[in-house]
Amino acid sequence: MNTQLVDSLVQAILSLPTEERALLGEKLATASPLKAASNSVWTEEAVDVFLALGRDAVPGRLKNTAVNHDRSLYSNPE
């Protein structure tokens, strides 16, 4: 499992307005039954919901993101 991807998804979901988070949760809960990871099948609806996260994403505000990403998340504020 890619924990960085999961963390990024969680951050993106938490940045959504409450109503959109609730809608996303409902759609994902009904889109595909929970199965073992090796047996899981994403429905077209679930994939659409997942891809929608990036369509209306708020642009980042961090300059030189590749270098400063971890620093901005994990360093002590100065």
C-alpha positions as CSV (number, residue, x, y, z in Angstrom):
1,M,0.0,0.0,0.0
2,N,1.3,3.4,-0.9
3,T,0.9,5.4,2.4
4,Q,1.9,8.7,0.7
5,L,-1.0,8.3,-1.7
6,V,-3.4,7.4,1.1
7,D,-2.3,10.4,3.1
8,S,-2.6,12.7,0.1
9,L,-6.1,11.4,-0.5
10,V,-7.1,11.9,3.1
11,Q,-5.8,15.5,3.0
12,A,-7.7,16.1,-0.3
13,I,-10.9,14.7,1.2
14,L,-10.6,16.7,4.4
15,S,-10.2,19.9,2.4
16,L,-13.6,19.4,0.8
17,P,-16.7,21.2,2.2
18,T,-18.7,19.1,4.6
19,E,-21.5,18.4,2.2
20,E,-19.1,17.2,-0.6
21,R,-17.3,15.0,1.9
22,A,-20.6,13.4,2.9
23,L,-21.6,12.9,-0.7
24,L,-18.2,11.3,-1.5
25,G,-18.5,9.0,1.5
26,E,-22.0,7.9,0.5
27,K,-20.9,7.2,-3.1
28,L,-17.8,5.3,-2.1
29,A,-19.7,3.3,0.5
30,T,-22.2,2.1,-2.1
31,A,-19.9,2.0,-5.2
32,S,-18.2,-1.3,-4.4
33,P,-18.6,-3.8,-1.5
34,L,-15.6,-4.0,0.8
35,K,-13.4,-7.0,-0.2
36,A,-9.8,-8.0,0.2
37,A,-7.5,-5.7,-1.6
38,S,-6.5,-8.4,-4.1
39,N,-10.2,-9.0,-5.0
40,S,-11.4,-5.5,-5.0
41,V,-13.2,-4.1,-8.1
42,W,-13.8,-0.5,-8.6
43,T,-17.1,0.3,-10.3
44,E,-17.2,3.0,-12.9
45,E,-19.0,5.3,-10.4
46,A,-16.3,4.9,-7.8
47,V,-13.6,5.7,-10.4
48,D,-15.5,8.8,-11.4
49,V,-15.8,10.0,-7.8
50,F,-12.1,9.4,-7.3
51,L,-11.1,11.2,-10.4
52,A,-13.4,14.1,-9.5
53,L,-11.1,14.9,-6.6
54,G,-8.5,16.3,-9.0
55,R,-10.8,18.2,-11.4
56,D,-11.8,21.0,-9.0
57,A,-8.7,20.9,-6.9
58,V,-7.6,24.1,-5.2
59,P,-4.1,25.1,-6.6
60,G,-1.3,24.7,-4.2
61,R,0.4,27.7,-2.6
62,L,3.7,26.2,-1.8
63,K,6.6,27.4,-3.9
64,N,9.1,24.8,-5.2
65,T,6.7,22.1,-4.1
66,A,9.0,19.1,-4.8
67,V,11.6,20.5,-2.4
68,N,9.4,22.1,0.3
69,H,6.6,19.6,0.6
70,D,7.9,17.5,3.5
71,R,9.4,20.5,5.1
72,S,6.1,22.3,5.1
73,L,4.3,19.3,6.6
74,Y,6.7,17.9,9.1
75,S,9.1,20.7,10.2
76,N,8.6,22.8,13.3
77,P,7.1,26.3,12.6
78,E,9.7,29.0,12.8
